[in-house]
Amino acid sequence: MAKKVKARLSTVYEVKGDKLERKRQTCPKCGKGVFLAQHKDRAYCGKCGYTEFKK
């Protein structure tokens, strides 16, 4: 079984003043807190399988 790699917080969030800003797109099915993985030709949710293809 493959070892799961956790994303670093610095790659997912950016601090602007007093607020945190999300850098990555969130999954519309799973809601906030579940980010889409960015691939060359698509964005993919590893939790539910939602996929958006890039043009």
MMTF fields as JSON, N, C-alpha, C and O atoms, coordinates in Angstrom:
{
  "mmtfVersion": "1.0.0",
  "mmtfProducer": "UNKNOWN",
  "numBonds": 219,
  "numAtoms": 220,
  "numGroups": 55,
  "numChains": 1,
  "numModels": 1,
  "chainsPerModel": [1],
  "groupsPerChain": [55],
  "chainIdList": ["A"],
  "bondAtomList": [4, 2, 8, 6, 12, 10, 16, 14, 20, 18, 24, 22, 28, 26, 32, 30, 36, 34, 40, 38, 44, 42, 48, 46, 52, 50, 56, 54, 60, 58, 64, 62, 68, 66, 72, 70, 76, 74, 80, 78, 84, 82, 88, 86, 92, 90, 96, 94, 100, 98, 104, 102, 108, 106, 112, 110, 116, 114, 120, 118, 124, 122, 128, 126, 132, 130, 136, 134, 140, 138, 144, 142, 148, 146, 152, 150, 156, 154, 160, 158, 164, 162, 168, 166, 172, 170, 176, 174, 180, 178, 184, 182, 188, 186, 192, 190, 196, 194, 200, 198, 204, 202, 208, 206, 212, 210, 216, 214],
  "bondOrderList": [1, 1, 1, 1, 1, 1, 1, 1, 1, 1, 1, 1, 1, 1, 1, 1, 1, 1, 1, 1, 1, 1, 1, 1, 1, 1, 1, 1, 1, 1, 1, 1, 1, 1, 1, 1, 1, 1, 1, 1, 1, 1, 1, 1, 1, 1, 1, 1, 1, 1, 1, 1, 1, 1],
  "groupList": [{"groupName": "MET", "atomNameList": ["N", "CA", "C", "O"], "elementList": ["N", "C", "C", "O"], "formalChargeList": [0, 0, 0, 0], "bondAtomList": [1, 0, 2, 1, 3, 2], "bondOrderList": [1, 1, 2], "singleLetterCode": "M", "chemCompType": "L-PEPTIDE LINKING"}, {"groupName": "ALA", "atomNameList": ["N", "CA", "C", "O"], "elementList": ["N", "C", "C", "O"], "formalChargeList": [0, 0, 0, 0], "bondAtomList": [1, 0, 2, 1, 3, 2], "bondOrderList": [1, 1, 2], "singleLetterCode": "A", "chemCompType": "L-PEPTIDE LINKING"}, {"groupName": "LYS", "atomNameList": ["N", "CA", "C", "O"], "elementList": ["N", "C", "C", "O"], "formalChargeList": [0, 0, 0, 0], "bondAtomList": [1, 0, 2, 1, 3, 2], "bondOrderList": [1, 1, 2], "singleLetterCode": "K", "chemCompType": "L-PEPTIDE LINKING"}, {"groupName": "VAL", "atomNameList": ["N", "CA", "C", "O"], "elementList": ["N", "C", "C", "O"], "formalChargeList": [0, 0, 0, 0], "bondAtomList": [1, 0, 2, 1, 3, 2], "bondOrderList": [1, 1, 2], "singleLetterCode": "V", "chemCompType": "L-PEPTIDE LINKING"}, {"groupName": "ARG", "atomNameList": ["N", "CA", "C", "O"], "elementList": ["N", "C", "C", "O"], "formalChargeList": [0, 0, 0, 0], "bondAtomList": [1, 0, 2, 1, 3, 2], "bondOrderList": [1, 1, 2], "singleLetterCode": "R", "chemCompType": "L-PEPTIDE LINKING"}, {"groupName": "LEU", "atomNameList": ["N", "CA", "C", "O"], "elementList": ["N", "C", "C", "O"], "formalChargeList": [0, 0, 0, 0], "bondAtomList": [1, 0, 2, 1, 3, 2], "bondOrderList": [1, 1, 2], "singleLetterCode": "L", "chemCompType": "L-PEPTIDE LINKING"}, {"groupName": "SER", "atomNameList": ["N", "CA", "C", "O"], "elementList": ["N", "C", "C", "O"], "formalChargeList": [0, 0, 0, 0], "bondAtomList": [1, 0, 2, 1, 3, 2], "bondOrderList": [1, 1, 2], "singleLetterCode": "S", "chemCompType": "L-PEPTIDE LINKING"}, {"groupName": "THR", "atomNameList": ["N", "CA", "C", "O"], "elementList": ["N", "C", "C", "O"], "formalChargeList": [0, 0, 0, 0], "bondAtomList": [1, 0, 2, 1, 3, 2], "bondOrderList": [1, 1, 2], "singleLetterCode": "T", "chemCompType": "L-PEPTIDE LINKING"}, {"groupName": "TYR", "atomNameList": ["N", "CA", "C", "O"], "elementList": ["N", "C", "C", "O"], "formalChargeList": [0, 0, 0, 0], "bondAtomList": [1, 0, 2, 1, 3, 2], "bondOrderList": [1, 1, 2], "singleLetterCode": "Y", "chemCompType": "L-PEPTIDE LINKING"}, {"groupName": "GLU", "atomNameList": ["N", "CA", "C", "O"], "elementList": ["N", "C", "C", "O"], "formalChargeList": [0, 0, 0, 0], "bondAtomList": [1, 0, 2, 1, 3, 2], "bondOrderList": [1, 1, 2], "singleLetterCode": "E", "chemCompType": "L-PEPTIDE LINKING"}, {"groupName": "GLY", "atomNameList": ["N", "CA", "C", "O"], "elementList": ["N", "C", "C", "O"], "formalChargeList": [0, 0, 0, 0], "bondAtomList": [1, 0, 2, 1, 3, 2], "bondOrderList": [1, 1, 2], "singleLetterCode": "G", "chemCompType": "PEPTIDE LINKING"}, {"groupName": "ASP", "atomNameList": ["N", "CA", "C", "O"], "elementList": ["N", "C", "C", "O"], "formalChargeList": [0, 0, 0, 0], "bondAtomList": [1, 0, 2, 1, 3, 2], "bondOrderList": [1, 1, 2], "singleLetterCode": "D", "chemCompType": "L-PEPTIDE LINKING"}, {"groupName": "GLN", "atomNameList": ["N", "CA", "C", "O"], "elementList": ["N", "C", "C", "O"], "formalChargeList": [0, 0, 0, 0], "bondAtomList": [1, 0, 2, 1, 3, 2], "bondOrderList": [1, 1, 2], "singleLetterCode": "Q", "chemCompType": "L-PEPTIDE LINKING"}, {"groupName": "CYS", "atomNameList": ["N", "CA", "C", "O"], "elementList": ["N", "C", "C", "O"], "formalChargeList": [0, 0, 0, 0], "bondAtomList": [1, 0, 2, 1, 3, 2], "bondOrderList": [1, 1, 2], "singleLetterCode": "C", "chemCompType": "L-PEPTIDE LINKING"}, {"groupName": "PRO", "atomNameList": ["N", "CA", "C", "O"], "elementList": ["N", "C", "C", "O"], "formalChargeList": [0, 0, 0, 0], "bondAtomList": [1, 0, 2, 1, 3, 2], "bondOrderList": [1, 1, 2], "singleLetterCode": "P", "chemCompType": "L-PEPTIDE LINKING"}, {"groupName": "PHE", "atomNameList": ["N", "CA", "C", "O"], "elementList": ["N", "C", "C", "O"], "formalChargeList": [0, 0, 0, 0], "bondAtomList": [1, 0, 2, 1, 3, 2], "bondOrderList": [1, 1, 2], "singleLetterCode": "F", "chemCompType": "L-PEPTIDE LINKING"}, {"groupName": "HIS", "atomNameList": ["N", "CA", "C", "O"], "elementList": ["N", "C", "C", "O"], "formalChargeList": [0, 0, 0, 0], "bondAtomList": [1, 0, 2, 1, 3, 2], "bondOrderList": [1, 1, 2], "singleLetterCode": "H", "chemCompType": "L-PEPTIDE LINKING"}],
  "groupTypeList": [0, 1, 2, 2, 3, 2, 1, 4, 5, 6, 7, 3, 8, 9, 3, 2, 10, 11, 2, 5, 9, 4, 2, 4, 12, 7, 13, 14, 2, 13, 10, 2, 10, 3, 15, 5, 1, 12, 16, 2, 11, 4, 1, 8, 13, 10, 2, 13, 10, 8, 7, 9, 15, 2, 2],
  "groupIdList": [1, 2, 3, 4, 5, 6, 7, 8, 9, 10, 11, 12, 13, 14, 15, 16, 17, 18, 19, 20, 21, 22, 23, 24, 25, 26, 27, 28, 29, 30, 31, 32, 33, 34, 35, 36, 37, 38, 39, 40, 41, 42, 43, 44, 45, 46, 47, 48, 49, 50, 51, 52, 53, 54, 55],
  "secStructList": [7, 7, 7, 7, 7, 7, 7, 7, 2, 2, 2, 2, 3, 3, 3, 3, 6, 6, 3, 3, 3, 3, 7, 1, 7, 3, 3, 6, 6, 6, 3, 3, 3, 3, 3, 7, 3, 3, 7, 1, 1, 3, 3, 3, 7, 6, 6, 6, 7, 7, 3, 3, 3, 7, 7],
  "xCoordList": [0.839, 0.0, 0.887, 1.886, 0.532, 1.312, 1.19, 0.147, 2.248, 2.267, 1.628, 1.969, 0.711, 0.013, 0.912, 1.512, 1.004, 1.835, 0.924, -0.001, 1.185, 0.388, 0.94, 2.152, 0.041, 0.442, 0.93, 0.374, 1.95, 2.425, 1.426, 0.843, 1.234, 0.299, 0.703, -0.157, 2.003, 2.469, 2.116, 2.109, 1.824, 1.426, -0.082, -0.555, -0.842, -2.295, -2.877, -3.87, -2.275, -2.777, -1.718, -0.519, -2.185, -1.298, -1.825, -3.027, -0.942, -1.335, -1.282, -0.247, -2.41, -2.482, -3.076, -4.282, -2.209, -2.66, -3.103, -2.316, -4.368, -4.931, -5.627, -6.048, -5.758, -6.582, -5.767, -4.694, -6.304, -5.732, -6.469, -7.695, -5.722, -6.319, -5.966, -4.806, -6.974, -6.738, -6.108, -6.578, -5.047, -4.381, -4.998, -5.065, -5.44, -5.969, -7.481, -8.136, -8.026, -9.456, -10.043, -9.432, -11.222, -11.872, -12.859, -13.312, -13.183, -14.11, -15.544, -15.947, -16.32, -17.702, -18.619, -19.634, -18.282, -19.104, -18.795, -19.713, -17.508, -17.091, -17.148, -17.324, -17.008, -17.089, -15.726, -14.699, -15.733, -14.5, -13.614, -14.102, -12.308, -11.356, -10.862, -9.88, -11.513, -11.068, -10.626, -11.442, -9.329, -8.776, -8.643, -8.509, -8.684, -8.502, -7.015, -6.297, -6.562, -5.174, -5.032, -5.884, -3.961, -3.731, -2.813, -1.648, -3.352, -2.581, -2.395, -2.933, -1.65, -1.35, -2.614, -2.741, -3.539, -4.723, -6.042, -7.107, -5.995, -7.233, -7.013, -5.881, -8.132, -8.139, -8.985, -10.088, -8.477, -9.091, -9.243, -8.343, -10.399, -10.633, -10.356, -10.986, -9.428, -9.076, -10.084, -10.054, -10.97, -11.952, -13.186, -13.609, -13.765, -15.006, -14.828, -15.715, -13.694, -13.449, -13.905, -13.857, -14.345, -14.772, -13.596, -12.486, -13.834, -12.783, -13.246, -14.366, -12.37, -12.588, -11.435, -10.268, -11.768, -10.741, -10.411, -11.303, -9.125, -8.679, -8.742, -8.549, -9.011, -9.118, -7.808, -7.708],
  "yCoordList": [-1.178, 0.0, 1.245, 1.294, 2.229, 3.45, 4.299, 4.316, 4.99, 5.857, 7.195, 7.784, 7.677, 8.932, 10.11, 10.142, 11.07, 12.253, 13.425, 13.738, 14.073, 15.22, 16.492, 16.647, 17.395, 18.66, 19.614, 19.651, 20.369, 21.386, 22.539, 22.887, 23.121, 24.231, 25.421, 26.16, 25.617, 26.746, 26.602, 27.6, 25.396, 25.209, 25.325, 25.486, 25.247, 25.264, 26.624, 27.068, 27.278, 28.553, 29.643, 29.365, 30.895, 32.047, 33.065, 33.324, 33.637, 34.619, 36.011, 36.436, 36.714, 38.099, 38.928, 38.898, 39.671, 40.476, 39.583, 38.795, 39.708, 38.904, 37.647, 36.819, 37.486, 36.41, 35.367, 35.655, 34.143, 33.072, 33.033, 33.138, 32.882, 32.788, 31.43, 31.018, 30.734, 29.42, 29.593, 30.397, 28.841, 28.901, 27.921, 28.203, 26.792, 25.746, 25.793, 26.37, 25.178, 25.104, 24.033, 22.981, 24.288, 23.31, 22.469, 22.88, 21.309, 20.4, 20.889, 21.125, 21.045, 21.508, 20.465, 20.828, 19.183, 18.125, 17.951, 17.847, 17.918, 17.651, 18.895, 18.774, 20.071, 21.306, 21.851, 21.4, 22.822, 23.488, 22.528, 21.683, 22.664, 21.822, 20.65, 20.013, 20.343, 19.271, 19.932, 20.498, 19.857, 20.543, 19.601, 18.387, 20.185, 19.424, 19.349, 20.345, 18.166, 17.976, 18.539, 18.301, 19.281, 19.897, 19.015, 18.811, 18.495, 17.702, 18.511, 19.611, 17.981, 18.67, 18.992, 20.085, 18.046, 18.206, 18.209, 18.269, 18.145, 18.061, 18.464, 18.549, 18.712, 18.916, 17.779, 17.527, 17.087, 15.852, 15.863, 16.293, 15.382, 15.209, 13.756, 12.853, 13.526, 12.177, 11.537, 10.324, 12.332, 11.804, 11.24, 10.119, 12.019, 11.583, 11.243, 10.631, 11.626, 11.301, 12.366, 12.148, 13.504, 14.606, 15.067, 15.23, 15.279, 15.667, 16.824, 16.822, 17.828, 18.925, 18.884, 18.925, 18.802, 18.773, 20.19, 21.026, 20.458, 21.757, 21.786, 20.764, 22.954, 23.086, 23.506, 23.666],
  "zCoordList": [0.0, 0.0, 0.0, 0.716, -0.784, -0.908, 0.351, 1.005, 0.675, 1.838, 1.475, 0.449, 2.301, 2.04, 2.387, 3.461, 1.486, 1.683, 2.027, 1.277, 3.16, 3.552, 2.907, 2.756, 2.531, 1.926, 3.015, 4.113, 2.71, 3.657, 3.688, 2.661, 4.843, 4.969, 4.115, 3.636, 3.917, 3.128, 1.65, 0.929, 1.183, -0.21, -0.389, -1.514, 0.691, 0.61, 1.02, 0.443, 1.999, 2.506, 2.382, 2.366, 2.295, 2.261, 3.265, 3.315, 4.055, 5.063, 4.443, 3.93, 4.497, 4.018, 5.139, 5.383, 5.821, 6.952, 8.098, 8.623, 8.484, 9.58, 9.082, 9.89, 7.764, 7.228, 6.477, 5.947, 6.444, 5.636, 4.304, 4.259, 3.237, 1.911, 1.323, 1.346, 0.794, 0.191, -1.183, -1.988, -1.452, -2.747, -3.736, -4.932, -3.252, -4.119, -4.179, -3.311, -5.219, -5.434, -4.519, -4.33, -3.949, -3.077, -3.881, -4.95, -3.366, -4.033, -3.822, -2.684, -4.9, -4.745, -4.103, -3.508, -4.213, -3.613, -2.127, -1.313, -1.768, -0.386, 0.489, 1.701, -0.077, 0.683, 1.057, 0.551, 1.946, 2.362, 3.135, 3.886, 2.949, 3.658, 2.84, 3.221, 1.723, 0.833, -0.465, -1.192, -0.75, -1.908, -3.093, -2.932, -4.288, -5.516, -5.839, -5.742, -6.223, -6.639, -8.047, -8.904, -8.287, -9.588, -10.423, -10.082, -11.519, -12.466, -13.741, -13.863, -14.675, -15.925, -16.726, -17.276, -16.79, -17.626, -16.856, -17.471, -15.515, -14.748, -13.291, -12.815, -12.592, -11.143, -10.572, -11.058, -9.538, -9.058, -7.543, -6.822, -7.063, -5.629, -5.277, -5.827, -4.375, -3.969, -3.035, -2.827, -2.473, -1.525, -2.236, -1.952, -3.16, -3.81, -5.285, -5.88, -5.893, -7.292, -8.266, -9.477, -7.776, -8.641, -9.503, -8.998, -10.81, -11.736, -12.593, -13.104, -12.753, -13.69, -14.683, -14.295, -15.964, -16.995, -17.441, -17.581, -17.666, -18.13, -19.65, -20.307, -20.198, -21.655, -22.254, -23.471]
}
